[in-house]
């Protein structure tokens, strides 16, 4: 009887249609900025370039924006589920605002910023 009991415990659980549907990642359209800030557990970020710089912005490995070639005044909006990471040759040129806050520079003028990370319900961290 103990062998039969062990076999029952080792058998994988039967997969239901609901469970398999939940594991398939579906792309979701970006909501308007007003509703994105109200969503719990997500990052609603606004990035503005004060002047040209090189670098990149990575949102959940789903959207990566290369800053090289973007002009001063360029504004980008991101809606990320788990993280937003920014690398910039000039941290003072890149301003970021999360959850409707006024965008602030990532660093001092001319200071390189590597791995500046924003997570849900938190502030940016290098």
C-alpha positions in Angstrom: 0.0 0.0 0.0 2.8 2.4 0.7 4.1 1.9 -2.9 0.7 2.8 -4.3 0.5 5.8 -2.0 3.9 7.0 -3.2 2.9 6.7 -6.9 -0.2 8.8 -6.3 1.9 11.5 -4.7 4.5 11.5 -7.5 2.0 11.8 -10.3 1.8 15.4 -11.7 -1.5 17.2 -11.2 -3.9 17.1 -14.1 -3.7 20.3 -16.2 -7.0 22.1 -16.5 -7.8 24.3 -19.5 -7.8 27.3 -17.2 -4.4 26.5 -15.9 -2.8 26.1 -19.3 -4.5 29.4 -20.5 -3.1 31.3 -17.6 0.5 30.2 -18.4 0.4 31.6 -21.9 1.7 35.2 -22.0 -0.6 37.5 -23.9 0.5 40.9 -25.1 -1.6 43.6 -23.4 -2.3 47.0 -24.9 -0.8 50.0 -23.1 -3.5 51.7 -21.0 -3.9 55.4 -21.1 -1.5 57.2 -18.6 -4.3 58.1 -16.2 -5.3 54.5 -15.6 -1.8 53.0 -15.7 -0.7 55.0 -12.5 -3.7 53.5 -10.6 -2.8 49.9 -11.4 -1.1 48.2 -8.4 2.1 46.3 -9.0 3.1 48.0 -12.3 5.5 50.7 -13.2 4.2 53.7 -15.1 7.2 55.8 -16.0 7.8 58.9 -18.1 11.3 59.5 -19.4 12.4 62.8 -20.9 15.8 63.6 -22.5 17.1 67.1 -21.7 19.9 66.7 -24.2 21.3 64.0 -26.4 23.1 61.1 -24.8 23.9 57.4 -25.5 22.5 54.5 -23.6 19.4 52.3 -23.4 16.2 51.7 -21.4 14.9 48.2 -20.8 11.3 47.6 -19.8 10.8 43.9 -18.7 13.0 42.7 -21.6 9.9 43.3 -23.7 10.7 46.9 -24.9 14.2 48.2 -25.2 14.8 51.8 -26.4 18.2 52.9 -27.6 18.9 56.5 -26.6 21.7 57.0 -29.2 20.3 59.4 -31.8 17.3 60.7 -29.9 17.2 64.5 -29.6 16.6 66.8 -26.7 13.0 67.0 -25.7 12.2 63.4 -26.6 9.7 61.9 -24.2 9.0 58.2 -23.8 6.3 56.5 -21.7 6.7 53.0 -20.3 4.4 50.6 -18.6 6.4 47.7 -17.1 5.3 44.8 -15.0 8.5 43.9 -13.1 11.3 46.3 -13.9 12.7 49.3 -15.8 16.5 49.6 -16.1 18.3 52.6 -17.5 21.9 53.0 -18.6 23.0 56.4 -19.8 26.3 58.0 -20.6 25.0 61.3 -19.1 22.7 60.7 -16.2 21.9 64.4 -16.0 20.4 64.3 -19.5 17.8 61.6 -18.6 14.9 62.6 -16.4 12.5 59.9 -15.1 9.2 60.3 -13.3 7.3 57.3 -11.9 3.6 57.1 -11.1 2.9 60.6 -12.1 5.7 62.3 -10.2 7.7 65.1 -11.8 10.7 63.6 -13.8 14.0 64.1 -12.0 17.6 63.6 -13.4 19.1 60.1 -12.9 22.5 61.7 -11.9 24.7 64.7 -12.2 25.4 66.3 -15.5 28.0 64.2 -17.4 27.9 61.4 -14.8 27.4 57.9 -16.3 24.5 55.9 -14.9 24.6 52.1 -15.2 21.9 49.8 -14.0 19.5 52.4 -12.6 16.6 50.2 -11.7 12.9 51.0 -11.0 10.7 48.2 -9.5 6.9 48.2 -8.8 5.9 50.2 -5.7 9.5 51.5 -5.3 11.9 54.2 -6.3 14.7 53.9 -8.7 17.9 52.3 -7.4 21.3 52.1 -8.9 
